[in-house]
Amino acid sequence: MTNQRNALLIGDDTNASYHPLEAVKQEIIDVFQGHLNIHSTEDRTQLEPEQLSSYDLCISYTDSWRVQVTPAQTASLLAYVSGGGGLLIIHNGISLQARYELTQLAGAKFTGHPPYAPLEFTLPPGGADHEIMQGIQAFAMDEEPYRFDFDPFTEKTVLLEYTHEGASWPAAWAHQYGLGRVVYLMPGHHVHSFLHPEYRKLILQSGQWAWR
């Protein structure tokens, strides 16, 4: 008998503008192999309570600002996390905040990004001590330098920063939300991002922290 946990990986293919789930889903599944049974879908009815309650972790790679989750699905996701569920948001998955209620859940508002560029990712002093970051080293990859306005009401730990245009910007963070846990990871523009060994380790450890 297996004690493996179950995760919902939700994204978009039909309505994806730039980041189709199909392009990266196998790499995400492979990252969690042996740790999570992942159900991958673009069917947002899976966010409704009777479906979502069967998962230990929800992974968002949604890529649609035009097609919002419904008010009922929004309420379900908020209840799921605040009740003890885990949420891992990767790159464009922050588009869930097309429903404004989910901006606080994510911990920040996406404001846009300059062009794709080589980026250096480093661990800020507070982030290096976090459980997620144990054994994680600074790394570099080409990525979209996403930028955010932080929600002032959410106490979060910045896990990773990147340097761009002479300034440091947050690239990953984690926080509690009620009884649940939320992690956001900025890298993930395309499949090459998911092949970086250090980033794969970060995805796994983020998911493990979120579902506990």
N, C-alpha and C positions, 0 to 999 in steps of 0.2 A: 504493500500500500504506500502511495506517495503522499508526502506532506507538502508538496509544492503548492504555492499560492497562485492565484489567478489575477491577471491584469487585463484591463481594457485599453487597447491602443486605438485612439480615434483620430481620424484625419479626413482629408478631402482628396478626391480624385476628380469627380464630375465638376466640382466648382472651384478647384484649386487654381489660383492665379499664377503662382510661382513655385509652390512646394508640394507637389503631389505626394500623398502618402505611399503610393505604390513604389516610388523610387527609393525609399529608405526603409520600408517596413521590415524587410528581411534582416537588415543589419541590426535594427533595434531588437528584433526577436532573438537574433544570435547573441547579442550582448547579455540577455537575461536567460539564456539557455541553461537549464539545470537549476534555476532559481525561481522562475515564473513561467506559468503557462499563459501565453499572450493570445488574446482574441483581438484580431485586427479588423476594423470596420470603418466605413464612413456613414453608417446608419446611426443618426443621432437619437433615435428612440432608445438606444442602449444607455443613454444618460437618464432615462426615467427610473424611478425608484425600484420597481420590481426587477429590473435588469441590473442596475448599477450596484445594488446591495450584494450581489454575488461576487464582486471583485474586491481584492485587497488593495489594488492600486489602479488609478486612472492615469494614462499617459496621453497628453494632448499634443498632437502635431497638426491641428486644424489649420486651414489656410483659406479662410473665407470670412472677410469682413462684411460681405454683402448679404450672406445668408446666416442670420443669427440663430442660436439655439432658442427654443421657445421659452416663455416665462416658466412653464412647468419644468422643463429640463434644467433651467437655471436654478430654480428652487431646489430641485433634486440634487444637483451638484453641490450647492452650498450646504445642504443638510448632510450629504454624504461625507464631506470633508470635516465639517464641524462636529459630526458624530463620531469621528475617529478614522475616516478613510484617508488614503494617501493620494496626492496629486503631484505628478511630475509633468511640467510644461517644458517643451523643447522648442527653441527657436520661434518659428511662426505660430506655434501652438498658443501663443499669447493672444491670438486673434479671437479667442473665446470672449475677450472683453469687448467685442462688438455689442454684447449685452453689458451695459455699464455696471451692473451689480457685480460682475465677475472681475472688475478691475481691482477691487480691494482684495479679493481672494488671491489674485495673482501677485499682489504686492506692489505693482507699478503699472504705469501706463506707457505703452509703446508710442513713441513720438516720431519715428522715422529712422532713416540711416543714410550715411554717405555711401559712396560706391564700395563694392567688394574690394578688399585689400588684404595684404599680409598683416597679421596682428600677433602681438606678443601677449600671452595670457599669464598673469602672475597672481599669487595668493596674497591678499592684504593681511596685515597682522592679525586681525580678529578672525578672519576666515580660515587661516592656516590651522587654528586650534579646533575647528569644528570636526565632529565625528565623520562627516562626509568626506573631508579632505585628507584623512589619514592615508599616507603613502602616495598622495598626488603631488606631482612636481609641476613647476611652470612649464608651459609648452607654447608652441607657435603653430599657426595654421592660417590659411587664407580664408577669410570669412566676411560676412556682412556685418559692419559695426553698428549693431542696433543700439539705439539710445532711448532712455526712459525718463519719465518723471516719477519719482518714488511717492507712494502713498504714505503720508505722514502718520497715519493711524495704525500702521502695521509695524510691529517690532520685528525686524528681519536681520539676518547676518549675511553680509556680502561675502561670498565664498571665493569669488574670482573677479579680477579686473582685467581690462585690456587698455593698452596705451594707443592713442590715435590723435593726431593733430595737436601734439604737445600736452595732452591731458589724459587723465585716467578716468575710465568709465566702468560701471558695474557690468559684469558679464554672467554672474550667477549669484543666486541668493536662496536662502531657506528661512522658513518661519513656521511657527505653530498657527493653526487656525481652529479655535475651539479645541476639540480633542484630537484633531487631525493635523497633518503636516503637508506643507507645500514646498516644492523646489522648482526654481526656474533656471534653465540652462540656455544661454544665448546661442552657442554654436549649433549648427545643424542645417545650413543652407542647402546642402546636397549630400549625396552619398559619400563623397570623399571625406567629409567632416566625421562621419561615423566610422571611418577606417583608422583614425588616429588612436594608437593604443592608450595614450594617457586619457583621452576624452572618453573612450569606451569604459575605462575604469571609473571615471567620474560619473557617467550615466548609471552604471551598475550601483555604485555606492549611494548615489542620490535616490535611486529607486528603493534600495534596501532601507535607507533611513526613513523615507516617506511612508512605507507600508508598516513600519513597526509601531 
